[in-house]
Amino acid sequence: MNKADRLGEEKISKLLLNLSLPSILGMMAISIYNIADTIFVGHAVGKLGIAGISVSLPLLMSIGTFGQAIGLGGASIISRALGAKDKAKATLTLHTLITTILTINIVVFTIAFSNLRSLLELFGANEEIMPYAYNYAIWALPGTFFQNLLFVLMNQIRAEGNAKFPMISQTIAASLNLIIDPILIFGLGWGVVGAALATSFSQFVGMSLTIWYFTFNPKSVLKISIPKILRIPDKKITLETLAIGASSFGRQIASSVMTIVLNNTLLVYGGTAAIAAFGIVFRLSMFIFMPLFGINQGFMPIAGFNYGAKKHHRVFSAMKLASIWATTFCIIAMFCFYLFAPSLIRIFTTDKELIDIGSRALKIFILAFPVIGFQVVGSGLYQALGKAWSSLFLALARQLLFLIPFVLIFPPIWGEKGIWYSFPVADVLAAIVTMFMVISLMRKLKNNFPSNDSSDTNPELSETFNEYEDVLIG
């Protein structure tokens, strides 16, 4: 039984653990080197260095979202194709994804390099922050080119049922970044430039490893062929990829719009220190979101494969288990962050004002963390099943429908504190919307079991559906 076939046969709990744990560790590796940048810069450069990275990072992440969107959209197609035993379609999809992301990279990077200062101003860089933001972004941009291809290929490796290799490649890249960072920042005195160069180099290494996987690794199900990459991308697959990946793209673009509104609002109500504080809080929150995304990335190939194989009972079982794991993790993390907020902020800075603002912001920011896990997995379910528009709506709901309006409404009433309270309020409302949409989808799956679904599991499944509905609703 190859890795792809395991997705339809192995016990769900074992399968989810085997796919999620490597993804979590890999995503945590990304979190560590992003946080390391900020810690090193915070101590070597100071508050303005942190603010510069805080302004630059959302722009760089916006560019990187093309890779995530195409990677996740393509992974949904490939996992379903492998579940349906259609290897030819899976291979065609892989090459279409590579050609598409390389084309997008050229266009996006030309625009970004040509308009970098204007883009940084849009994201909240004032005259005080701009030198640090520009010096970081100009040297970090090449890294996002590599990262886009890395994201695309990593998601296809996971779609094959192999979660360990992405973890290994991410860990190697993160380790290199942690080694190079202090050498360039402290040893050579390059400050934010050193941090950006270390990140770009580590992303290049990670990309190179994923290319090796699809070219020389005998264990890979799919193989890259250079002549096929040079062909015009398949139109139908490209459109389906973009439609499914639109939720990831929309989530990050919504996050970028939110950051623009947030940074400019923070400048008015809290100044440069407030922007730096949010930068620290955001990086700390990556220790929550990255493991959640890891669980989601482990869950999605299971859901997509079994949906393609008409094994709906396994789709639901995976959804239930992933939701429980994600929610439990978020509850534990919320208590830890609340109890140790000042100590966590001190890791990044010795500035007393920044520690006070950051501690207060973090304690408010994490109040609704228990509902975020289900929200992430719920959106991932729609994405894995290829339900593009519903997934897009869930991705946009938190940022555009709730968070941005509250960021604009609350501060005139409660000042800077109102900005921080916008986050938990938006999280709760977005989770409620997700809950009703997931229950609706679960009922459709329950009422439309195909005839070849395992007959001996359906009675138990019907009861489990009802139990899970009761938990969600009441």
ABEGO torsion letter per residue (X at the ends): XBAAAAAAABBAAAAAAAAAAAAAAAAAAAAAAAAAAAAAAAAAAEAAAAAAAAAAAAAAAAAAAAAAAAAAAAAAAAAAAAAAGBAAAAAAAAAAAAAAAAAAAAAAAAAAAAAAAAAAAAAGBBAAAAAAAAAAAAAAAAAAAAAAAAAAAAAAAAAAGBAAAAAAAAAAAAAAAAAAAAAAAAAAGAEAAAAAAAAAAAAAAAAAAAAAAAAABAABABBBBAAAAABBBBAAAAAAAAAAAAAAAAAAAAAAAAAAAAAAAAAAAAEAAAAAAAAAAAAAAAAAAAAAAAAAAAAAAAAAAAAAAGBAAAAAAAAAAAAAAAAAAAAAAAAAAAAAAAAAAAAABABAAAAAAAAAAAAAAAAAAAAAAAAAAAAAAAAAAGBAAAAAAAAAAAAAAAAAAAAAAAAAAAEAAAAAAAAAAAAAAAAAAAAAAAAAAAAAAAAABBAABBAAAAAAAAAAAAAAAAAAAX
